[in-house]
């Protein structure tokens, strides 16, 4: 069944709404926790438009459910 899934993050929005250094540090801390939750087997791709794409391959239905719970969606290549 192997099926590719992806999670796309827009890097330039990380600091949206931040107006001081403390808020920027809090935004970075949030991103740190978000990244820690991404499965280790995910591959990372960066593109020119400031998107970071995490990709995984679901080998069975349980993998698929696990990755969906983490925010991954099907890729349509």
PyMOL Python script that loads the backbone (N, CA, C, O; Angstrom):
from pymol import cmd

cmd.read_pdbstr("""\
ATOM      1  N   UNK A   1       0.809  -1.206   0.000  1.00  0.00           N
ATOM      2  CA  UNK A   1       0.000   0.000   0.000  1.00  0.00           C
ATOM      3  C   UNK A   1       0.851   1.268   0.000  1.00  0.00           C
ATOM      4  O   UNK A   1       0.280   2.342  -0.187  1.00  0.00           O
ATOM      5  N   UNK A   2       2.111   1.230   0.186  1.00  0.00           N
ATOM      6  CA  UNK A   2       2.970   2.400   0.387  1.00  0.00           C
ATOM      7  C   UNK A   2       2.412   3.669  -0.269  1.00  0.00           C
ATOM      8  O   UNK A   2       2.223   3.732  -1.484  1.00  0.00           O
ATOM      9  N   UNK A   3       2.162   4.654   0.558  1.00  0.00           N
ATOM     10  CA  UNK A   3       1.575   5.904   0.085  1.00  0.00           C
ATOM     11  C   UNK A   3       2.340   7.078   0.692  1.00  0.00           C
ATOM     12  O   UNK A   3       2.610   7.100   1.892  1.00  0.00           O
ATOM     13  N   UNK A   4       2.686   8.051  -0.150  1.00  0.00           N
ATOM     14  CA  UNK A   4       3.428   9.216   0.334  1.00  0.00           C
ATOM     15  C   UNK A   4       2.485  10.255   0.931  1.00  0.00           C
ATOM     16  O   UNK A   4       1.401  10.515   0.409  1.00  0.00           O
ATOM     17  N   UNK A   5       2.932  10.838   2.038  1.00  0.00           N
ATOM     18  CA  UNK A   5       2.200  11.915   2.681  1.00  0.00           C
ATOM     19  C   UNK A   5       3.170  13.057   2.934  1.00  0.00           C
ATOM     20  O   UNK A   5       4.380  12.850   3.022  1.00  0.00           O
ATOM     21  N   UNK A   6       2.621  14.278   3.052  1.00  0.00           N
ATOM     22  CA  UNK A   6       3.485  15.431   3.293  1.00  0.00           C
ATOM     23  C   UNK A   6       2.848  16.386   4.296  1.00  0.00           C
ATOM     24  O   UNK A   6       1.631  16.422   4.483  1.00  0.00           O
ATOM     25  N   UNK A   7       3.717  17.147   4.923  1.00  0.00           N
ATOM     26  CA  UNK A   7       3.323  18.203   5.845  1.00  0.00           C
ATOM     27  C   UNK A   7       4.078  19.446   5.394  1.00  0.00           C
ATOM     28  O   UNK A   7       5.308  19.445   5.362  1.00  0.00           O
ATOM     29  N   UNK A   8       3.354  20.507   5.046  1.00  0.00           N
ATOM     30  CA  UNK A   8       3.986  21.709   4.512  1.00  0.00           C
ATOM     31  C   UNK A   8       3.913  22.833   5.539  1.00  0.00           C
ATOM     32  O   UNK A   8       2.856  23.117   6.103  1.00  0.00           O
ATOM     33  N   UNK A   9       5.064  23.466   5.768  1.00  0.00           N
ATOM     34  CA  UNK A   9       5.163  24.575   6.714  1.00  0.00           C
ATOM     35  C   UNK A   9       5.706  25.786   5.965  1.00  0.00           C
ATOM     36  O   UNK A   9       6.662  25.662   5.199  1.00  0.00           O
ATOM     37  N   UNK A  10       5.115  26.937   6.177  1.00  0.00           N
ATOM     38  CA  UNK A  10       5.605  28.170   5.544  1.00  0.00           C
ATOM     39  C   UNK A  10       6.506  28.890   6.532  1.00  0.00           C
ATOM     40  O   UNK A  10       6.029  29.412   7.540  1.00  0.00           O
ATOM     41  N   UNK A  11       7.783  28.922   6.258  1.00  0.00           N
ATOM     42  CA  UNK A  11       8.770  29.484   7.166  1.00  0.00           C
ATOM     43  C   UNK A  11       8.608  30.966   7.458  1.00  0.00           C
ATOM     44  O   UNK A  11       8.899  31.410   8.569  1.00  0.00           O
ATOM     45  N   UNK A  12       8.149  31.739   6.484  1.00  0.00           N
ATOM     46  CA  UNK A  12       8.108  33.187   6.684  1.00  0.00           C
ATOM     47  C   UNK A  12       7.010  33.631   7.642  1.00  0.00           C
ATOM     48  O   UNK A  12       7.001  34.786   8.069  1.00  0.00           O
ATOM     49  N   UNK A  13       6.086  32.742   7.986  1.00  0.00           N
ATOM     50  CA  UNK A  13       5.016  33.114   8.908  1.00  0.00           C
ATOM     51  C   UNK A  13       5.340  32.817  10.370  1.00  0.00           C
ATOM     52  O   UNK A  13       4.517  33.067  11.250  1.00  0.00           O
ATOM     53  N   UNK A  14       6.505  32.299  10.627  1.00  0.00           N
ATOM     54  CA  UNK A  14       6.872  31.925  11.999  1.00  0.00           C
ATOM     55  C   UNK A  14       6.771  33.109  12.950  1.00  0.00           C
ATOM     56  O   UNK A  14       6.343  32.948  14.093  1.00  0.00           O
ATOM     57  N   UNK A  15       7.153  34.280  12.502  1.00  0.00           N
ATOM     58  CA  UNK A  15       7.179  35.450  13.388  1.00  0.00           C
ATOM     59  C   UNK A  15       6.001  36.404  13.174  1.00  0.00           C
ATOM     60  O   UNK A  15       6.031  37.529  13.671  1.00  0.00           O
ATOM     61  N   UNK A  16       4.978  35.983  12.454  1.00  0.00           N
ATOM     62  CA  UNK A  16       3.800  36.842  12.270  1.00  0.00           C
ATOM     63  C   UNK A  16       3.206  37.202  13.633  1.00  0.00           C
ATOM     64  O   UNK A  16       3.009  36.337  14.486  1.00  0.00           O
ATOM     65  N   UNK A  17       2.930  38.459  13.818  1.00  0.00           N
ATOM     66  CA  UNK A  17       2.326  38.931  15.055  1.00  0.00           C
ATOM     67  C   UNK A  17       3.319  39.232  16.162  1.00  0.00           C
ATOM     68  O   UNK A  17       2.925  39.738  17.212  1.00  0.00           O
ATOM     69  N   UNK A  18       4.591  38.938  15.959  1.00  0.00           N
ATOM     70  CA  UNK A  18       5.600  39.218  16.986  1.00  0.00           C
ATOM     71  C   UNK A  18       6.015  40.682  16.897  1.00  0.00           C
ATOM     72  O   UNK A  18       6.296  41.199  15.816  1.00  0.00           O
ATOM     73  N   UNK A  19       6.049  41.340  18.058  1.00  0.00           N
ATOM     74  CA  UNK A  19       6.452  42.754  18.051  1.00  0.00           C
ATOM     75  C   UNK A  19       7.633  43.032  18.961  1.00  0.00           C
ATOM     76  O   UNK A  19       8.070  44.176  19.078  1.00  0.00           O
ATOM     77  N   UNK A  20       8.157  41.990  19.612  1.00  0.00           N
ATOM     78  CA  UNK A  20       9.350  42.188  20.440  1.00  0.00           C
ATOM     79  C   UNK A  20      10.138  40.879  20.529  1.00  0.00           C
ATOM     80  O   UNK A  20       9.695  39.832  20.057  1.00  0.00           O
ATOM     81  N   UNK A  21      11.299  40.965  21.138  1.00  0.00           N
ATOM     82  CA  UNK A  21      12.198  39.818  21.211  1.00  0.00           C
ATOM     83  C   UNK A  21      11.581  38.656  22.002  1.00  0.00           C
ATOM     84  O   UNK A  21      11.737  37.498  21.614  1.00  0.00           O
ATOM     85  N   UNK A  22      10.894  38.947  23.090  1.00  0.00           N
ATOM     86  CA  UNK A  22      10.282  37.896  23.913  1.00  0.00           C
ATOM     87  C   UNK A  22       9.247  37.110  23.099  1.00  0.00           C
ATOM     88  O   UNK A  22       9.176  35.885  23.200  1.00  0.00           O
ATOM     89  N   UNK A  23       8.452  37.814  22.297  1.00  0.00           N
ATOM     90  CA  UNK A  23       7.457  37.140  21.464  1.00  0.00           C
ATOM     91  C   UNK A  23       8.122  36.293  20.376  1.00  0.00           C
ATOM     92  O   UNK A  23       7.631  35.219  20.026  1.00  0.00           O
ATOM     93  N   UNK A  24       9.237  36.783  19.850  1.00  0.00           N
ATOM     94  CA  UNK A  24       9.965  36.009  18.841  1.00  0.00           C
ATOM     95  C   UNK A  24      10.529  34.732  19.449  1.00  0.00           C
ATOM     96  O   UNK A  24      10.476  33.670  18.829  1.00  0.00           O
ATOM     97  N   UNK A  25      11.066  34.831  20.655  1.00  0.00           N
ATOM     98  CA  UNK A  25      11.600  33.648  21.322  1.00  0.00           C
ATOM     99  C   UNK A  25      10.491  32.635  21.623  1.00  0.00           C
ATOM    100  O   UNK A  25      10.701  31.427  21.508  1.00  0.00           O
ATOM    101  N   UNK A  26       9.332  33.124  22.003  1.00  0.00           N
ATOM    102  CA  UNK A  26       8.192  32.238  22.251  1.00  0.00           C
ATOM    103  C   UNK A  26       7.751  31.548  20.957  1.00  0.00           C
ATOM    104  O   UNK A  26       7.409  30.365  20.965  1.00  0.00           O
ATOM    105  N   UNK A  27       7.762  32.292  19.849  1.00  0.00           N
ATOM    106  CA  UNK A  27       7.407  31.706  18.549  1.00  0.00           C
ATOM    107  C   UNK A  27       8.412  30.608  18.172  1.00  0.00           C
ATOM    108  O   UNK A  27       8.024  29.561  17.653  1.00  0.00           O
ATOM    109  N   UNK A  28       9.684  30.847  18.432  1.00  0.00           N
ATOM    110  CA  UNK A  28      10.700  29.832  18.149  1.00  0.00           C
ATOM    111  C   UNK A  28      10.514  28.602  19.034  1.00  0.00           C
ATOM    112  O   UNK A  28      10.684  27.469  18.582  1.00  0.00           O
ATOM    113  N   UNK A  29      10.166  28.833  20.292  1.00  0.00           N
ATOM    114  CA  UNK A  29       9.934  27.708  21.197  1.00  0.00           C
ATOM    115  C   UNK A  29       8.764  26.858  20.714  1.00  0.00           C
ATOM    116  O   UNK A  29       8.813  25.630  20.774  1.00  0.00           O
ATOM    117  N   UNK A  30       7.716  27.517  20.235  1.00  0.00           N
ATOM    118  CA  UNK A  30       6.565  26.789  19.684  1.00  0.00           C
ATOM    119  C   UNK A  30       7.000  25.947  18.486  1.00  0.00           C
ATOM    120  O   UNK A  30       6.605  24.787  18.366  1.00  0.00           O
ATOM    121  N   UNK A  31       7.806  26.522  17.607  1.00  0.00           N
ATOM    122  CA  UNK A  31       8.286  25.793  16.428  1.00  0.00           C
ATOM    123  C   UNK A  31       9.164  24.615  16.838  1.00  0.00           C
ATOM    124  O   UNK A  31       9.115  23.549  16.223  1.00  0.00           O
ATOM    125  N   UNK A  32       9.961  24.815  17.874  1.00  0.00           N
ATOM    126  CA  UNK A  32      10.826  23.734  18.374  1.00  0.00           C
ATOM    127  C   UNK A  32       9.970  22.546  18.804  1.00  0.00           C
ATOM    128  O   UNK A  32      10.280  21.405  18.459  1.00  0.00           O
ATOM    129  N   UNK A  33       8.906  22.798  19.545  1.00  0.00           N
ATOM    130  CA  UNK A  33       8.023  21.724  19.997  1.00  0.00           C
ATOM    131  C   UNK A  33       7.306  21.076  18.810  1.00  0.00           C
ATOM    132  O   UNK A  33       7.118  19.859  18.788  1.00  0.00           O
ATOM    133  N   UNK A  34       6.910  21.875  17.838  1.00  0.00           N
ATOM    134  CA  UNK A  34       6.260  21.363  16.638  1.00  0.00           C
ATOM    135  C   UNK A  34       7.205  20.416  15.888  1.00  0.00           C
ATOM    136  O   UNK A  34       6.799  19.330  15.474  1.00  0.00           O
ATOM    137  N   UNK A  35       8.452  20.827  15.718  1.00  0.00           N
ATOM    138  CA  UNK A  35       9.438  20.028  14.983  1.00  0.00           C
ATOM    139  C   UNK A  35       9.768  18.744  15.734  1.00  0.00           C
ATOM    140  O   UNK A  35       9.959  17.698  15.114  1.00  0.00           O
ATOM    141  N   UNK A  36       9.838  18.809  17.060  1.00  0.00           N
ATOM    142  CA  UNK A  36      10.111  17.608  17.858  1.00  0.00           C
ATOM    143  C   UNK A  36       9.056  16.531  17.619  1.00  0.00           C
ATOM    144  O   UNK A  36       9.353  15.341  17.721  1.00  0.00           O
ATOM    145  N   UNK A  37       7.834  16.935  17.303  1.00  0.00           N
ATOM    146  CA  UNK A  37       6.724  16.003  17.117  1.00  0.00           C
ATOM    147  C   UNK A  37       6.700  15.366  15.729  1.00  0.00           C
ATOM    148  O   UNK A  37       5.942  14.424  15.498  1.00  0.00           O
ATOM    149  N   UNK A  38       7.509  15.863  14.815  1.00  0.00           N
ATOM    150  CA  UNK A  38       7.566  15.293  13.465  1.00  0.00           C
ATOM    151  C   UNK A  38       8.358  13.985  13.523  1.00  0.00           C
ATOM    152  O   UNK A  38       9.436  13.946  14.116  1.00  0.00           O
ATOM    153  N   UNK A  39       7.844  12.927  12.921  1.00  0.00           N
ATOM    154  CA  UNK A  39       8.535  11.633  12.962  1.00  0.00           C
ATOM    155  C   UNK A  39       9.961  11.719  12.404  1.00  0.00           C
ATOM    156  O   UNK A  39      10.217  12.429  11.432  1.00  0.00           O
ATOM    157  N   UNK A  40      10.880  10.987  13.034  1.00  0.00           N
ATOM    158  CA  UNK A  40      12.286  11.006  12.627  1.00  0.00           C
ATOM    159  C   UNK A  40      12.498  10.530  11.196  1.00  0.00           C
ATOM    160  O   UNK A  40      13.455  10.944  10.541  1.00  0.00           O
ATOM    161  N   UNK A  41      11.625   9.673  10.710  1.00  0.00           N
ATOM    162  CA  UNK A  41      11.812   9.128   9.361  1.00  0.00           C
ATOM    163  C   UNK A  41      11.398  10.094   8.252  1.00  0.00           C
ATOM    164  O   UNK A  41      11.579   9.791   7.073  1.00  0.00           O
ATOM    165  N   UNK A  42      10.854  11.233   8.610  1.00  0.00           N
ATOM    166  CA  UNK A  42      10.433  12.221   7.610  1.00  0.00           C
ATOM    167  C   UNK A  42      11.644  12.819   6.902  1.00  0.00           C
ATOM    168  O   UNK A  42      12.648  13.148   7.534  1.00  0.00           O
ATOM    169  N   UNK A  43      11.535  12.955   5.579  1.00  0.00           N
ATOM    170  CA  UNK A  43      12.569  13.655   4.822  1.00  0.00           C
ATOM    171  C   UNK A  43      12.150  15.123   4.719  1.00  0.00           C
ATOM    172  O   UNK A  43      10.964  15.446   4.779  1.00  0.00           O
ATOM    173  N   UNK A  44      13.121  15.988   4.564  1.00  0.00           N
ATOM    174  CA  UNK A  44      12.858  17.430   4.539  1.00  0.00           C
ATOM    175  C   UNK A  44      13.318  18.001   3.212  1.00  0.00           C
ATOM    176  O   UNK A  44      14.427  17.733   2.748  1.00  0.00           O
ATOM    177  N   UNK A  45      12.432  18.805   2.603  1.00  0.00           N
ATOM    178  CA  UNK A  45      12.746  19.498   1.362  1.00  0.00           C
ATOM    179  C   UNK A  45      12.415  20.973   1.558  1.00  0.00           C
ATOM    180  O   UNK A  45      11.393  21.308   2.157  1.00  0.00           O
ATOM    181  N   UNK A  46      13.261  21.836   1.064  1.00  0.00           N
ATOM    182  CA  UNK A  46      13.010  23.281   1.083  1.00  0.00           C
ATOM    183  C   UNK A  46      12.797  23.722  -0.357  1.00  0.00           C
ATOM    184  O   UNK A  46      13.462  23.230  -1.269  1.00  0.00           O
ATOM    185  N   UNK A  47      11.873  24.646  -0.558  1.00  0.00           N
ATOM    186  CA  UNK A  47      11.735  25.176  -1.912  1.00  0.00           C
ATOM    187  C   UNK A  47      12.005  26.672  -1.906  1.00  0.00           C
ATOM    188  O   UNK A  47      12.229  27.262  -0.848  1.00  0.00           O
ATOM    189  N   UNK A  48      11.986  27.274  -3.058  1.00  0.00           N
ATOM    190  CA  UNK A  48      12.377  28.682  -3.200  1.00  0.00           C
ATOM    191  C   UNK A  48      11.358  29.658  -2.632  1.00  0.00           C
ATOM    192  O   UNK A  48      11.685  30.828  -2.433  1.00  0.00           O
ATOM    193  N   UNK A  49      10.148  29.219  -2.367  1.00  0.00           N
ATOM    194  CA  UNK A  49       9.097  30.107  -1.864  1.00  0.00           C
ATOM    195  C   UNK A  49       8.972  30.071  -0.353  1.00  0.00           C
ATOM    196  O   UNK A  49       7.931  30.450   0.184  1.00  0.00           O
ATOM    197  N   UNK A  50      10.016  29.621   0.354  1.00  0.00           N
ATOM    198  CA  UNK A  50      10.044  29.607   1.805  1.00  0.00           C
ATOM    199  C   UNK A  50       9.134  28.549   2.415  1.00  0.00           C
ATOM    200  O   UNK A  50       8.675  28.706   3.547  1.00  0.00           O
ATOM    201  N   UNK A  51       8.870  27.479   1.682  1.00  0.00           N
ATOM    202  CA  UNK A  51       8.104  26.359   2.216  1.00  0.00           C
ATOM    203  C   UNK A  51       9.066  25.267   2.652  1.00  0.00           C
ATOM    204  O   UNK A  51      10.075  25.017   1.994  1.00  0.00           O
ATOM    205  N   UNK A  52       8.751  24.626   3.753  1.00  0.00           N
ATOM    206  CA  UNK A  52       9.496  23.469   4.225  1.00  0.00           C
ATOM    207  C   UNK A  52       8.526  22.291   4.127  1.00  0.00           C
ATOM    208  O   UNK A  52       7.434  22.328   4.694  1.00  0.00           O
ATOM    209  N   UNK A  53       8.930  21.258   3.410  1.00  0.00           N
ATOM    210  CA  UNK A  53       8.046  20.119   3.163  1.00  0.00           C
ATOM    211  C   UNK A  53       8.633  18.878   3.830  1.00  0.00           C
ATOM    212  O   UNK A  53       9.750  18.460   3.523  1.00  0.00           O
ATOM    213  N   UNK A  54       7.867  18.302   4.741  1.00  0.00           N
ATOM    214  CA  UNK A  54       8.238  17.057   5.397  1.00  0.00           C
ATOM    215  C   UNK A  54       7.469  15.938   4.694  1.00  0.00           C
ATOM    216  O   UNK A  54       6.252  16.027   4.527  1.00  0.00           O
ATOM    217  N   UNK A  55       8.180  14.885   4.284  1.00  0.00           N
ATOM    218  CA  UNK A  55       7.532  13.781   3.578  1.00  0.00           C
ATOM    219  C   UNK A  55       7.794  12.457   4.296  1.00  0.00           C
ATOM    220  O   UNK A  55       8.888  12.206   4.803  1.00  0.00           O
ATOM    221  N   UNK A  56       6.758  11.622   4.323  1.00  0.00           N
ATOM    222  CA  UNK A  56       6.866  10.278   4.891  1.00  0.00           C
ATOM    223  C   UNK A  56       6.174   9.300   3.954  1.00  0.00           C
ATOM    224  O   UNK A  56       5.425   9.698   3.062  1.00  0.00           O
ATOM    225  N   UNK A  57       6.434   8.024   4.170  1.00  0.00           N
ATOM    226  CA  UNK A  57       5.781   6.999   3.373  1.00  0.00           C
ATOM    227  C   UNK A  57       5.037   6.049   4.310  1.00  0.00           C
ATOM    228  O   UNK A  57       5.648   5.367   5.133  1.00  0.00           O
ATOM    229  N   UNK A  58       3.738   6.014   4.176  1.00  0.00           N
ATOM    230  CA  UNK A  58       2.910   5.109   4.978  1.00  0.00           C
ATOM    231  C   UNK A  58       2.944   3.723   4.339  1.00  0.00           C
ATOM    232  O   UNK A  58       2.567   3.549   3.180  1.00  0.00           O
ATOM    233  N   UNK A  59       3.394   2.759   5.100  1.00  0.00           N
ATOM    234  CA  UNK A  59       3.526   1.406   4.566  1.00  0.00           C
ATOM    235  C   UNK A  59       2.256   0.580   4.740  1.00  0.00           C
ATOM    236  O   UNK A  59       2.055  -0.414   4.042  1.00  0.00           O
ATOM    237  N   UNK A  60       1.401   0.995   5.673  1.00  0.00           N
ATOM    238  CA  UNK A  60       0.149   0.284   5.884  1.00  0.00           C
ATOM    239  C   UNK A  60      -0.888   1.250   6.472  1.00  0.00           C
ATOM    240  O   UNK A  60      -0.614   2.435   6.662  1.00  0.00           O
ATOM    241  N   UNK A  61      -2.070   0.723   6.752  1.00  0.00           N
ATOM    242  CA  UNK A  61      -3.178   1.545   7.242  1.00  0.00           C
ATOM    243  C   UNK A  61      -2.854   2.198   8.596  1.00  0.00           C
ATOM    244  O   UNK A  61      -3.245   3.339   8.843  1.00  0.00           O
ATOM    245  N   UNK A  62      -2.145   1.478   9.465  1.00  0.00           N
ATOM    246  CA  UNK A  62      -1.778   2.038  10.771  1.00  0.00           C
ATOM    247  C   UNK A  62      -0.822   3.217  10.620  1.00  0.00           C
ATOM    248  O   UNK A  62      -0.979   4.241  11.284  1.00  0.00           O
ATOM    249  N   UNK A  63       0.183   3.066   9.731  1.00  0.00           N
ATOM    250  CA  UNK A  63       1.097   4.181   9.447  1.00  0.00           C
ATOM    251  C   UNK A  63       0.312   5.382   8.944  1.00  0.00           C
ATOM    252  O   UNK A  63       0.533   6.510   9.383  1.00  0.00           O
ATOM    253  N   UNK A  64      -0.608   5.129   8.017  1.00  0.00           N
ATOM    254  CA  UNK A  64      -1.396   6.203   7.420  1.00  0.00           C
ATOM    255  C   UNK A  64      -2.158   6.973   8.503  1.00  0.00           C
ATOM    256  O   UNK A  64      -2.138   8.204   8.519  1.00  0.00           O
ATOM    257  N   UNK A  65      -2.821   6.258   9.397  1.00  0.00           N
ATOM    258  CA  UNK A  65      -3.573   6.898  10.481  1.00  0.00           C
ATOM    259  C   UNK A  65      -2.651   7.693  11.401  1.00  0.00           C
ATOM    260  O   UNK A  65      -2.991   8.802  11.814  1.00  0.00           O
ATOM    261  N   UNK A  66      -1.489   7.133  11.722  1.00  0.00           N
ATOM    262  CA  UNK A  66      -0.516   7.798  12.589  1.00  0.00           C
ATOM    263  C   UNK A  66      -0.056   9.125  11.980  1.00  0.00           C
ATOM    264  O   UNK A  66      -0.039  10.155  12.653  1.00  0.00           O
ATOM    265  N   UNK A  67       0.314   9.084  10.707  1.00  0.00           N
ATOM    266  CA  UNK A  67       0.798  10.295  10.049  1.00  0.00           C
ATOM    267  C   UNK A  67      -0.315  11.334   9.882  1.00  0.00           C
ATOM    268  O   UNK A  67      -0.073  12.532  10.026  1.00  0.00           O
ATOM    269  N   UNK A  68      -1.521  10.879   9.581  1.00  0.00           N
ATOM    270  CA  UNK A  68      -2.656  11.810   9.466  1.00  0.00           C
ATOM    271  C   UNK A  68      -2.879  12.535  10.791  1.00  0.00           C
ATOM    272  O   UNK A  68      -3.165  13.733  10.812  1.00  0.00           O
ATOM    273  N   UNK A  69      -2.747  11.803  11.889  1.00  0.00           N
ATOM    274  CA  UNK A  69      -2.908  12.385  13.219  1.00  0.00           C
ATOM    275  C   UNK A  69      -1.852  13.465  13.481  1.00  0.00           C
ATOM    276  O   UNK A  69      -2.093  14.408  14.234  1.00  0.00           O
ATOM    277  N   UNK A  70      -0.689  13.316  12.857  1.00  0.00           N
ATOM    278  CA  UNK A  70       0.409  14.288  13.004  1.00  0.00           C
ATOM    279  C   UNK A  70       0.252  15.486  12.066  1.00  0.00           C
ATOM    280  O   UNK A  70       1.043  16.427  12.133  1.00  0.00           O
ATOM    281  N   UNK A  71      -0.765  15.463  11.187  1.00  0.00           N
ATOM    282  CA  UNK A  71      -1.004  16.584  10.298  1.00  0.00           C
ATOM    283  C   UNK A  71      -0.587  16.373   8.852  1.00  0.00           C
ATOM    284  O   UNK A  71      -0.723  17.284   8.035  1.00  0.00           O
ATOM    285  N   UNK A  72      -0.087  15.200   8.523  1.00  0.00           N
ATOM    286  CA  UNK A  72       0.337  14.906   7.153  1.00  0.00           C
ATOM    287  C   UNK A  72      -0.894  14.662   6.269  1.00  0.00           C
ATOM    288  O   UNK A  72      -1.926  14.182   6.738  1.00  0.00           O
ATOM    289  N   UNK A  73      -0.762  14.999   4.996  1.00  0.00           N
ATOM    290  CA  UNK A  73      -1.819  14.761   4.021  1.00  0.00           C
ATOM    291  C   UNK A  73      -1.229  14.028   2.810  1.00  0.00           C
ATOM    292  O   UNK A  73      -0.015  14.025   2.609  1.00  0.00           O
ATOM    293  N   UNK A  74      -2.094  13.414   2.015  1.00  0.00           N
ATOM    294  CA  UNK A  74      -1.640  12.700   0.817  1.00  0.00           C
ATOM    295  C   UNK A  74      -0.966  13.658  -0.148  1.00  0.00           C
ATOM    296  O   UNK A  74      -1.348  14.822  -0.266  1.00  0.00           O
ATOM    297  N   UNK A  75       0.036  13.150  -0.830  1.00  0.00           N
ATOM    298  CA  UNK A  75       0.644  13.930  -1.909  1.00  0.00           C
ATOM    299  C   UNK A  75      -0.003  13.496  -3.213  1.00  0.00           C
ATOM    300  O   UNK A  75      -0.324  12.322  -3.397  1.00  0.00           O
ATOM    301  N   UNK A  76      -0.187  14.425  -4.093  1.00  0.00           N
ATOM    302  CA  UNK A  76      -0.763  14.124  -5.403  1.00  0.00           C
ATOM    303  C   UNK A  76       0.253  14.520  -6.456  1.00  0.00           C
ATOM    304  O   UNK A  76       0.252  15.645  -6.956  1.00  0.00           O
ATOM    305  N   UNK A  77       1.119  13.575  -6.781  1.00  0.00           N
ATOM    306  CA  UNK A  77       2.194  13.832  -7.745  1.00  0.00           C
ATOM    307  C   UNK A  77       1.749  13.560  -9.147  1.00  0.00           C
ATOM    308  O   UNK A  77       2.528  13.725 -10.085  1.00  0.00           O
TER     309      UNK A  77
END
""", "prot")
cmd.dss("prot")
cmd.show_as("cartoon", "prot")
cmd.util.cbc("prot")
cmd.orient("prot")
